[in-house]
Amino acid sequence: MNNSKIRSACVYYNDILAGYLLQNSKGYAFFYDPNYATSRNPSIALDMPKNKRLFRSPYLFPYFQGLLPEGANKSFYCERLGIKRTDKFAILLNLAKHETIGAVTVRERSH
């Protein structure tokens, strides 16, 4: 990731810190927290194994993309929350912090 503005979030698995999701103008990165990476807890997604630890992509990773609403639901939430429909990171932070399908939640990282 370069020096442009970086947004970051904490990713939890059953309320245990699993890793960090970052975004800047070049794309996204996800890396596992060292304690989680060496624990017996599972990887957060099949395509994000713990033994790799660091992942980069110009697009939001498919697992996290799957946590976002689509269509009319996306329009409703974006309008209600005042978020641009194209700001997937903001949508994720606002909607995946409490209730998601599965064990993973995403919360804003406090610095």
LUMLO-718078 format. One line per 2 residues: their letters; for each residue x negated, y, z negated of N, C-alpha, C. Coordinates in nm, 2 decimals. Each point is the difference from the previous one (the first is absolute). Layout:
<sites>
A) X/Y/Z/X/Y/Z/X/Y/Z  ...
</sites>
This chain:
<sites>
MN) -0.09/-0.12/0.00/0.09/0.12/0.00/-0.09/0.12/0.00  0.04/0.11/0.07/-0.08/0.12/0.00/0.03/0.10/-0.11
NS) -0.05/0.12/0.01/0.02/0.10/-0.10/0.13/0.08/0.01  0.09/-0.03/0.09/0.13/0.07/0.01/0.08/-0.04/-0.12
KI) 0.11/0.07/-0.02/0.09/-0.02/-0.12/0.03/-0.15/-0.01  -0.02/-0.06/-0.11/0.03/-0.14/-0.03/0.11/0.00/-0.10
RS) 0.10/-0.08/0.04/0.11/-0.03/-0.09/-0.02/-0.14/-0.05  0.04/-0.02/-0.13/-0.03/-0.13/-0.05/0.12/-0.05/-0.09
AC) 0.01/-0.13/-0.01/0.11/-0.06/-0.08/-0.06/-0.13/-0.06  0.06/-0.03/-0.11/-0.03/-0.13/-0.07/0.10/-0.10/0.04
VY) -0.05/-0.12/0.02/0.08/-0.11/0.04/0.00/-0.10/-0.11  0.12/-0.04/-0.05/0.02/-0.09/-0.11/0.06/-0.13/0.04
YN) -0.04/-0.11/-0.06/0.06/-0.13/0.02/0.06/-0.04/-0.13  0.13/-0.01/-0.02/0.06/-0.03/-0.13/-0.05/0.09/-0.11
DI) -0.01/0.13/0.03/-0.05/0.11/-0.09/-0.14/-0.02/-0.04  -0.08/-0.08/0.07/-0.15/-0.01/-0.02/-0.06/0.08/0.12
LA) -0.09/0.09/-0.03/-0.07/0.07/0.10/-0.08/-0.10/0.09  0.04/0.00/0.13/-0.06/-0.09/0.10/-0.10/0.08/0.09
GY) 0.03/0.12/0.03/-0.10/0.07/0.09/0.05/0.14/0.03  -0.06/0.06/0.10/0.02/0.14/0.04/0.03/0.01/0.15
LL) 0.10/0.08/0.03/0.03/0.03/0.14/-0.04/0.15/0.02  -0.08/0.02/0.11/-0.04/0.14/0.03/0.04/0.03/0.14
QN) 0.02/0.13/0.02/0.03/0.05/0.14/-0.07/0.13/0.02  -0.05/0.02/0.12/-0.06/0.13/0.05/0.04/0.01/0.14
SK) -0.06/0.10/0.07/0.03/0.02/0.14/-0.05/-0.11/0.09  -0.09/-0.08/-0.04/-0.05/-0.12/0.08/0.09/-0.12/-0.02
GY) 0.08/-0.01/-0.10/0.08/-0.12/-0.02/0.01/-0.04/-0.15  0.00/-0.13/-0.02/0.03/-0.05/-0.13/-0.12/-0.10/-0.05
AF) -0.01/-0.01/-0.13/-0.09/-0.10/-0.05/0.07/-0.06/-0.13  -0.03/-0.12/-0.02/0.05/-0.07/-0.12/-0.12/-0.07/-0.06
FY) -0.02/0.01/-0.13/-0.10/-0.09/-0.06/0.05/-0.04/-0.14  -0.04/-0.13/-0.03/0.04/-0.06/-0.13/-0.08/0.06/-0.11
DP) 0.07/0.02/-0.11/-0.07/0.03/-0.13/-0.09/-0.11/-0.04  -0.12/0.02/-0.04/-0.10/-0.11/-0.03/0.06/-0.10/-0.10
NY) 0.07/0.05/-0.10/0.06/-0.09/-0.10/0.10/-0.09/0.06  0.08/0.05/0.09/0.11/-0.08/0.06/-0.07/-0.09/0.10
AT) -0.10/0.04/0.07/-0.06/-0.08/0.10/-0.06/-0.13/-0.06  -0.05/0.01/-0.12/-0.06/-0.12/-0.06/0.10/-0.07/-0.09
SR) 0.13/0.04/-0.01/0.10/-0.07/-0.08/0.06/-0.11/0.07  0.08/-0.08/-0.07/0.07/-0.11/0.06/0.13/0.05/0.07
NP) 0.03/0.13/0.00/0.12/0.05/0.07/-0.02/-0.02/0.15  0.12/-0.01/0.07/-0.01/-0.02/0.14/-0.03/0.13/0.08
SI) -0.04/-0.02/0.12/-0.02/0.11/0.09/0.14/0.07/0.02  0.00/0.13/0.03/0.14/0.06/0.01/0.07/-0.04/0.13
AL) -0.08/-0.04/0.10/0.06/-0.04/0.13/-0.09/-0.10/0.06  0.05/-0.09/0.08/-0.07/-0.11/0.07/-0.11/0.06/0.09
DM) 0.02/0.11/0.06/-0.10/0.06/0.09/-0.09/0.10/-0.07  0.00/-0.01/-0.13/-0.09/0.09/-0.08/-0.06/-0.09/-0.12
PK) -0.08/-0.10/0.04/-0.06/-0.09/-0.11/-0.09/0.08/-0.09  0.00/-0.04/-0.13/-0.08/0.06/-0.10/-0.15/-0.01/0.03
NK) -0.04/-0.11/0.07/-0.14/-0.02/0.02/-0.06/0.10/0.10  0.08/0.07/0.07/-0.05/0.11/0.09/-0.01/0.13/-0.07
RL) 0.09/0.03/-0.09/0.00/0.12/-0.09/0.03/0.13/0.07  -0.05/0.03/0.12/0.02/0.13/0.06/0.06/-0.01/0.14
FR) 0.10/0.07/0.03/0.07/0.00/0.13/0.02/0.14/0.05  -0.02/0.02/0.13/0.02/0.13/0.07/0.09/-0.02/0.12
SP) 0.07/0.10/0.03/0.09/0.00/0.12/0.04/0.14/0.04  0.02/0.02/0.13/0.05/0.13/0.04/0.15/0.02/-0.03
YL) 0.06/-0.11/-0.03/0.15/0.00/-0.03/0.02/-0.06/-0.14  0.12/0.03/-0.05/0.04/-0.05/-0.13/0.00/-0.15/0.01
FP) -0.06/-0.07/-0.09/-0.01/-0.15/0.00/0.14/-0.06/0.01  0.02/-0.11/0.08/0.13/-0.06/0.01/0.07/-0.03/-0.13
YF) -0.07/-0.05/-0.10/0.06/-0.03/-0.13/0.07/0.12/-0.05  -0.07/0.11/-0.01/0.06/0.13/-0.05/0.11/0.05/0.09
QG) -0.02/-0.01/0.13/0.10/0.04/0.10/0.13/-0.07/-0.03  -0.01/-0.13/-0.04/0.12/-0.08/-0.03/0.08/0.05/-0.13
LL) -0.07/0.08/-0.08/0.07/0.05/-0.12/0.08/0.13/0.03  -0.01/0.05/0.13/0.07/0.12/0.03/0.14/-0.02/0.06
PE) 0.09/0.09/-0.02/0.13/-0.02/0.07/-0.01/0.04/0.14  0.10/-0.04/0.08/0.01/0.02/0.14/0.13/0.07/0.04
GA) 0.01/0.05/0.12/0.12/0.05/0.06/0.07/0.10/-0.09  0.13/-0.02/-0.02/0.09/0.09/-0.07/-0.05/0.02/-0.15
NK) -0.04/-0.11/-0.06/-0.05/0.01/-0.14/-0.12/0.09/-0.01  -0.09/-0.02/0.10/-0.12/0.09/0.00/0.04/0.15/0.01
SF) 0.09/0.02/0.10/0.05/0.14/0.02/0.06/0.06/-0.13  0.08/-0.08/-0.07/0.07/0.04/-0.12/-0.10/0.03/-0.11
YC) -0.09/-0.09/-0.02/-0.10/0.03/-0.11/-0.09/0.12/0.03  -0.04/0.01/0.12/-0.09/0.11/0.04/0.07/0.13/-0.01
ER) 0.12/0.01/0.04/0.08/0.12/-0.01/0.02/0.03/-0.15  0.04/-0.10/-0.08/0.03/0.03/-0.14/-0.12/0.04/-0.08
LG) -0.12/-0.06/0.04/-0.12/0.03/-0.08/-0.08/0.11/0.06  0.04/0.05/0.12/-0.08/0.11/0.07/-0.13/-0.05/0.05
IK) -0.01/-0.12/0.05/-0.12/-0.05/0.05/0.01/-0.02/0.16  -0.10/0.03/0.07/-0.01/-0.02/0.14/0.02/-0.15/0.03
RT) 0.08/-0.03/0.10/0.01/-0.14/0.04/-0.13/-0.07/0.04  -0.09/0.08/0.05/-0.13/-0.05/0.04/-0.10/-0.02/-0.11
DK) 0.03/0.05/-0.12/-0.10/-0.01/-0.12/0.03/-0.13/-0.07  -0.06/-0.10/0.05/0.02/-0.14/-0.06/-0.06/-0.01/-0.14
FA) -0.11/0.07/-0.02/-0.06/0.00/-0.14/0.09/0.06/-0.10  0.06/0.12/0.03/0.09/0.06/-0.09/0.13/-0.08/-0.03
IL) 0.05/-0.06/0.11/0.12/-0.09/-0.01/-0.04/-0.11/-0.10  -0.11/-0.07/0.03/-0.04/-0.11/-0.09/-0.01/0.04/-0.14
LN) -0.07/0.12/-0.03/-0.01/0.04/-0.14/0.13/0.03/-0.07  0.10/0.05/0.08/0.12/0.03/-0.06/0.10/-0.11/-0.02
LA) -0.01/-0.10/0.09/0.09/-0.11/0.00/-0.05/-0.14/-0.06  -0.13/-0.01/0.00/-0.06/-0.13/-0.04/-0.06/0.00/-0.14
KH) 0.04/0.10/-0.08/-0.06/0.01/-0.13/0.08/-0.07/-0.11  0.12/-0.03/0.03/0.08/-0.07/-0.11/0.05/-0.14/0.05
ET) 0.08/0.01/0.11/0.07/-0.12/0.04/-0.04/-0.04/0.15  -0.06/-0.11/0.01/-0.04/-0.05/0.13/0.05/-0.15/0.01
IG) -0.01/-0.05/0.12/0.03/-0.14/0.02/-0.13/-0.07/-0.03  -0.01/-0.08/-0.11/-0.12/-0.06/-0.03/-0.07/0.06/-0.13
AV) -0.12/-0.03/-0.02/-0.07/0.03/-0.12/-0.08/0.13/0.01  -0.02/0.05/0.12/-0.09/0.12/0.02/0.07/0.13/-0.01
TV) -0.05/0.09/-0.07/0.04/0.14/0.00/-0.11/0.09/0.03  0.03/0.12/0.04/-0.10/0.10/0.04/0.03/0.13/-0.07
RE) -0.10/0.05/-0.07/0.03/0.12/-0.08/-0.12/0.11/0.03  0.04/0.12/-0.01/-0.10/0.11/0.02/-0.11/-0.02/-0.10
RS) -0.12/0.02/0.05/-0.12/-0.01/-0.08/-0.03/0.13/-0.07  -0.01/0.01/-0.13/-0.04/0.12/-0.07/-0.15/0.01/0.00
H) -0.05/0.11/0.02/-0.15/0.01/0.01/-0.06/0.05/-0.13
</sites>
